[in-house]
Amino acid sequence: MAPTSLSPTEQAYWSKIESLTNDLLHELDSGGWLKNKGQLASTSTHKALGQMLEFAPRFNGHSVTAKAMSDVFADPQKAQQFTDCLVGLGVGFTKDNVANTWIYDVFSMFIESSEMLKNHLLIILRTDRRLLHKNRFKVRMTLGQLFKAIEEVCPKHGAAFTNEVNVELRNAFSHGLYWMKRETDQSITFFRVDELGGKEISTPLSNVVTTISKQLMLTYCVEEVLGNWANAGSFRS
């Protein structure tokens, strides 16, 4: 169920992702790629679930502060008040770099949410080598490797699901392969490359922020759907 605080547009996106995630899980289940109840209760998986529960407060706390910062900079008056406050401390903030406290935190949140999404999926996917078909999932996988494997084993819903996450953008953040430029109209353009010397890809920074906001919603939605599946006993016995 979508949080009540979402806007109509956000609620529509949540509903879309919720339906897509359920469809993906059913396809994974029909292919035998989901752990059964016994495997989920194994010592290693049980320990991993416990550790994920320890991660959650840190992730949720970061989400709250990231949203608060976004709300500040969405309001010109509040943004000016925040800027004046930090500049007034006399510790190095200027009117031109205060916004960095927000934008770099947003980028960091994107990396964290991508890892949370990946780890939640890996916990419920079968990674053992006793599968009759070629083992596609491993305990240690990058986000790109995981999504490629999901697309291979889920031809019906895999691509639609993985297309909701911009892996290339996540990699640019992780490897520092990006920069920003203020244009003459004061808008900011975001640039990234897949590798040094590669093709430069540009987009308005506002589009990047929108992508990140949707990513956070996707991660929370997947977490909720997985919880619903577990509570309903939907994983195979």
C-alpha positions, 0 to 999 in steps of 0.5 A: 500500500502506498504511503498516504503522504505521496502526491497523486503522481507519486501514488500512480508510480508506486502502484505501477511499481507495486504491480510490476514487483509482484509480477516479477516475483511470480515469474521468478517463483515460477522459474524456481529462482526464489528461496523456499521457506527452509532456505530463508530460515537457514542460518546464513540467510537468517543472519543476513536478514538480521543484518538488513534490519540493522541497516534499516534505521541508518537508511531510513534516517538518511532518507528523512534528512535527505527529504528535509534538505530537498524540501528546503531547496524546493522553497526559495525562501527557505533555501535563502534562510538556510543559505544565510544561516550556514554562510553566517557561521563563517566556516567556509560556506558561501552562497554558491556552495551551500546547495552542495550540502543538499545535492551531494547528499541526494547523490549519496542517497541514490547509491545507498538505495541502489545497494539496499534494493540489490541486497533485498533481492539477493536475500530472496534469490537462490544462489546455490549451485544445485539448481538444475539450470545454470546458476545465474545468481551469486552472493556477490554481484554488482547491481548491473550483473544482478539486473542482467541476470534478472532480465535473462531469467525473467523475459516477461517482466525482467526488463521492465523492472530493471529499466526503472533503475539507471545503473549507469547513473549509479555507477557514475556516482560510485566512481566519481565520473560526473560533474556539473555546469551552471548555464547562463540562465542559472540552470545546472546541467549534469554531465557523466561518462561511463569511463574516462575519455568516453562519451559525455552524457548530459541532462538537466540536474532537475531530471537527475533529482527526479530519477533519484526520487523515483529510485527511492520510492522503488526501493521502499516499494520493493521492500514492502512487497517482499514483506507482504510476500513473507507475511502471506507465506507466499514463498514456497514451502 
